[in-house]
């Protein structure tokens, strides 16, 4: 067998294993975090600081919603794009959205920020895995379809838990 094909198969298998393990551990960690009450409660915060915290949580939820794959692809995709161009556009959009919201970590709990970074990592991993199944010069529509299928095929799409966790964390932080 051609060594390049063996290498491609090995990379695809390893990537799939990493994605599956990530799904498993993120799902498990989110389940634990959703059931575990927050230990730190704000005391003596001013109304202005509380308003900043609420706004930060709102922005984090908006960020997570904006990088959700189906909406992200719909906003980014252009019919003339190749797989490589669509991947670059998706990565760029995710990076820009993340950079725009980086300062929110000052006002949200550490657990909420870790959840935000986990959502970003999950989306990036799904895009990367889907791109490995296609040639870079294929039509970008194929990548879009592969991404939509991968989201629908995940039995327990972990991504849906992120906004729920952030909302719960916000309620505990500002209560």
Secondary structure, DSSP 4 states (H G I P E B T S, - for coil): --HHHHHHHHHHHHHHHHHHHHHHHHHHHHHHHHHSPPS----S--HHHHHHHHHHHHHHHHHHHHT-HHHHHHHH--TT-BHHHHHHHHHHHHHHHHHHHGGGGGTS-HHHHHHHHHHHHHHHHHHHHHHHTS-TTSBHHHHHHHHHHHHHH-TT-THHHHHHHHHHHHHHHH-
